[in-house]
Each structure stands twice: as C-alpha cells, then as structure tokens.
Amino acid sequence: MKLWKLMMTGVVALGLAGAATVSATPVTAHASDNITIDGKFSDWDGTSLTEGYSGYTALKSNGKYIDVYVKMKNGQVPGHGDYIFKIGGKTYHAWFADIGSQNKGVIKSFTVTGGSNYDGTQYGTIGAGYASNDGNNNLGEFRIDLSKFGLKNSDNGDQVTMTNSNIGSDAAKTTVDDMSASDDANATSGVINGKADSSSKATTTTDTNASNDNDNLNITIDGKFADWKGVTLTEGYNGYTAMVSDGDKVYFYVKMKYGTVPGYGDYNFDFNGKKIYIWTDEINGGASADHPQKVNLTGGDYNEGHQYGTVGDGYVSSEDGHSIAEFEVDLSKLNLSSMTGQTITMYNPNIGNEKVTVAGGSTGPYVISGIGLGIAGLGYWRLRKSGKLKRREHKTAGK
C-alpha cells in the first residue's frame, strides 16, 4: 500500500505540473513624448519641422525609440531614399516598401527595415508606422527601436540626425534619450503554458491573479474580451499578443501599446514548419468598446497573399485607451489537418518580433501525466526485479 501511495503521489504531482501555467506580471508601457504612432497625426501639431524641397520632417526621442514624422509638400511619403540616421559617428539606414499616395482619411500601415547601406537588411525589422492623407498632404509617422542598431547606454545623449534625399538635404535632429528605458524592467520570459520563444512576459488582459493555458479555452470570438482574462501575453515593442488552439482552430488576441491593431504585417504563422500569412484590409481605426468592428481574415503563402481566401474573422475594439482585437482562424481553410499536439507560432512585425507559441489542442498535460505514470511504473518494475518488493509483500502477508 505504501508503494502504491507513493506511485500515485508521483503521478498526481507530475500531472499537476503539466497543467500548471505561468502567472502574469503587469507592465506599464513607456510613455512617448505626447506622440502616439497610430495613423492620427494631430499630436505632431506644434512640433518644430525641418523643411526640405519636397516636404518636412521631425524627430522625437522616446527612451530607446525615435519617432519620425513626415509631411510631404507633393508626392507620396517615400519609403526609400533612405532615412539616413547618423548617431555617434556611425550611419544607419531605415527604409520601407513603397506605399503610394493615400486617399484622404485612409490609413496604411508599414514595417521599417534597417541596414548599414541603401535598402540594407542587416538589422532586420526595426520599427513600424502609418501613412495617411489629411486632404492636402501625404503624411507619415513611424517609430524605430535604436537597440536594433546595437546602441547601448553609452550612446545616451548622442546627437541623432536624419535626412532623406527624396524629401530634402537638411537634417532633422534630436538626441538619444535613455537606452536603458524599457517597457518593463522586471519583465521575464513567459507565455501561455510557459511556451515562450524569446518573448518577455507582459500583462494579462484583465486579471493578474487569473490563470489559463492553451487547453483551457472558453474563448468565443464575439467582440467581448472578458474570456481572455488570465491568458499571459507575449510582449513586443509596440504591443502584446496571445494565442490558444483546440487543434482545429486558432484564436489569437492583440493589445497595442500605441496605435491601432495592425491588419497587415502580416500575422506570420508557422504551423509545424508550414508558413502562412494572415491579414485583413478592413480595419479602419474607428472601433470602440461600445462599437467593436467585425473584420474578415485572408490567408496566403506570402505577405498579403490571397491563396486561401477568407480563413477566419474577428473583432477590433478598444480598452483603457488601447486598441485591442481577437481573431479566429479555421485551420481547415488553410488545407491543414488537425494540429492537435503540434507546435504553432505567430508574430506580426508591426507589433514585435517576439513569437507567441502554443501546442494545438489538449495533449500537453496528458503527455506530462503520461511521463509521470511511466516514471512510477519504472520504479515499480525495478523494485520487483531487485526482489525488494517481493520481500516486502511477503513480510506484509505474514503479519
């Protein structure tokens, strides 16, 4: 009986370990200098602009970030040129794909790439932004992460200059603010059920004492977000993501620090090695908590691809001044069989490069519980083989 109790205790303990979740740690986003990168440009009013022959530019320091503003006299906001930054005697290039001229009120998101030369990619994705039109001028704003250039605390206070040859030759200027600033100095690695990529643990959506994992779904995509409370979020430089799956569908959540939930980017999925891009062009930036906006999701084999057609839907809303969204993707629409027990990862470069990861379906705790049974069984077999169990059984029978 003692051996049986010991075995069952081990099984229960290991089973509980398999179902354990990572608790959440709230974070406070570092506030910009009254600038929000959201495709709405009124917060740049009153900012001193540097004039070029084709437009105007401005820079604002924000911790380890630099916010950039562009207002064109004529033509589109240029993606190329590049945006050439000079910091501490070194030169860095930032650029993005051509986005064209925008119609009044239309907001277009884009991703910024960094390099050491023209159209270079050595630093990868370094930021994101929006372009629009106020009825008279094409406008752009974007935020770049200086840490992507390898800048450190020793660069604090260095002058930053920026030019773009397609705008003008005069440089907009600011200084490096505080490279040690982060959105949460106490953030640690973690995501749903502890399956982090290289992300940092952020805030839960509602309740820091709640718990959830990818097997405890109870998620309904209906524009009401209370069912996401307790799901741990993965933090990127511009927002947070979370994801759960039942093996047949994937549900994911987005909460932005700044700006509107991006439709593009895209949402880069990896289904056990198969890469698929999910996106929407229906987000208009006007959703609110009282009036969530329903949108459809499109899937493709490359950015903004249409190969799979409509693959899901979701809702965009707002909460406590932050743009939020929840989405659902039907895996059968992607020509995938059930993903139960297989790894799914997702990120959007307009939110951050950190990946949120889950194992589809409910195999996790059962696999770990199975390991517990195996360990207990192995112990039982070894005791039988050594003869100790037989002697113990004989002694018990002789009582």
URFENFEN-V301439 format. One record per residue. PHI is phi in whole degrees, 0 to 359 (NA if undefined). OMEGA is omega as a letter, one per 40 degrees, with the letter a starting at -180 (NA if undefined). BURIAL is # if it has 24 or more other C-alpha atoms within 12 Angstrom, else .. Layout:
# URFENFEN-V301439
[[PHI OMEGA BURIAL] [PHI OMEGA BURIAL]]
This chain:
# URFENFEN-V301439
[[NA i .] [297 i .] [296 a .] [298 i .] [298 i .] [297 i .] [298 a .] [293 i .] [299 i .] [296 a #] [297 a #] [297 a #] [298 a .] [290 i #] [297 i #] [295 i .] [297 i .] [293 a #] [265 a #] [292 i #] [239 i #] [272 i #] [288 a #] [261 i #] [239 a #] [294 i #] [229 i #] [245 a .] [292 i #] [291 a #] [283 i .] [285 i #] [285 a .] [61 i .] [250 i #] [239 i #] [273 a #] [215 a #] [81 i #] [244 a #] [251 a #] [295 a .] [287 i .] [269 i #] [302 i .] [87 i .] [286 i .] [291 a .] [254 i #] [262 a #] [268 i .] [240 a #] [289 a .] [247 a #] [178 a #] [231 i #] [225 i #] [209 i #] [235 i #] [227 i #] [278 a #] [207 a #] [64 i #] [271 a #] [251 i #] [238 i #] [263 a #] [240 i #] [236 i #] [228 i #] [229 a #] [269 i #] [285 i #] [209 i .] [82 a #] [278 i #] [295 a #] [284 i #] [270 a #] [258 i #] [146 e #] [270 i #] [280 a #] [262 i #] [259 i #] [241 a #] [222 i #] [56 i .] [84 i .] [249 a .] [246 i #] [231 i #] [249 i #] [231 a #] [202 i #] [211 a #] [296 i #] [304 a .] [244 i #] [74 i #] [278 a #] [261 i #] [284 a .] [306 i .] [83 i .] [276 a #] [249 i #] [242 i #] [270 i #] [208 i #] [249 a #] [258 i #] [251 a #] [243 i #] [207 i #] [262 i #] [212 a .] [300 a #] [54 i #] [285 a #] [236 a .] [301 a .] [261 i #] [69 i #] [286 a #] [243 a #] [177 a #] [203 a #] [192 a #] [221 i #] [235 i #] [202 i #] [215 a #] [266 a .] [102 i .] [234 a .] [225 i #] [282 a #] [236 i #] [214 i #] [212 i #] [207 a #] [241 i #] [242 a #] [260 a #] [296 i #] [295 i #] [293 i #] [276 a #] [88 i .] [292 a #] [229 a .] [304 a .] [295 i .] [270 i #] [305 i #] [89 i .] [293 i #] [288 i #] [243 i #] [239 a #] [218 i #] [227 i #] [220 a #] [296 i #] [274 i #] [247 a #] [170 a #] [260 i .] [279 a .] [265 i #] [284 a #] [225 i #] [201 i #] [230 i #] [295 a #] [277 a #] [209 a #] [293 i #] [278 a .] [292 i #] [220 a #] [287 i #] [199 a .] [297 a .] [260 a .] [295 i #] [232 a #] [290 i #] [166 i #] [201 a #] [309 i #] [59 i #] [75 a #] [269 a #] [274 i #] [271 i #] [224 a .] [274 i #] [248 a #] [289 a #] [247 a #] [271 i #] [281 a #] [290 a #] [221 a #] [243 a .] [288 i .] [260 a .] [282 i .] [223 a #] [197 i #] [213 a #] [286 i #] [260 i #] [260 a #] [286 a #] [53 a .] [260 i #] [238 a #] [274 a #] [217 a #] [82 i #] [244 a #] [250 a #] [297 a .] [287 i #] [269 a #] [298 a #] [89 i #] [283 a #] [290 a #] [259 i #] [262 a #] [266 i #] [244 a #] [292 a #] [243 a #] [176 a #] [229 i #] [226 i #] [214 a #] [208 i #] [224 a #] [208 i #] [255 i #] [97 i #] [251 i #] [223 i #] [243 i #] [242 i #] [223 a #] [235 i #] [228 i #] [226 a #] [269 i #] [282 a #] [225 i #] [76 a #] [269 i #] [309 a #] [284 i #] [269 a #] [258 i #] [144 e #] [268 i #] [283 a #] [274 a #] [259 i #] [232 a #] [260 i #] [53 i .] [106 i .] [266 a .] [266 i #] [223 a #] [250 a #] [246 a #] [203 i #] [211 i #] [251 a #] [259 a #] [285 a #] [251 i #] [80 a #] [256 a #] [287 i #] [219 i #] [300 i .] [279 a .] [225 i .] [297 a #] [261 i #] [272 a #] [226 i #] [259 i #] [253 i #] [247 a #] [238 i #] [207 i #] [270 i #] [208 a .] [305 a #] [58 i #] [282 a #] [243 a .] [303 a .] [257 a #] [67 i #] [285 a #] [242 a #] [175 i #] [206 a #] [179 a #] [227 i #] [249 a #] [212 i #] [216 a #] [206 i #] [52 i .] [83 a .] [246 i #] [286 a #] [227 i #] [202 i #] [224 a #] [225 i #] [227 i #] [240 i #] [272 a #] [295 i #] [295 i .] [287 a #] [262 a #] [60 i .] [249 i #] [282 a .] [306 i #] [263 a #] [307 i #] [82 a #] [256 a #] [278 i #] [234 i #] [235 a #] [206 i #] [207 i #] [230 a #] [298 i #] [281 i #] [252 a #] [166 a #] [269 a #] [284 a #] [262 i #] [265 a #] [227 i #] [221 i #] [258 a #] [300 i #] [85 a #] [247 a #] [275 a #] [311 a #] [299 a #] [290 i .] [297 a .] [293 i #] [298 i #] [298 i .] [298 i .] [299 i #] [298 a #] [296 i .] [297 i #] [297 i #] [296 i .] [297 i .] [298 i .] [298 a #] [296 a .] [293 i .] [296 i .] [298 a .] [294 a .] [286 a .] [90 a .] [294 a .] [294 a .] [296 i .] [295 a .] [294 a .] [297 a .] [296 a .] [296 a .] [295 a .] [292 a .] [279 a .] [294 NA .]]
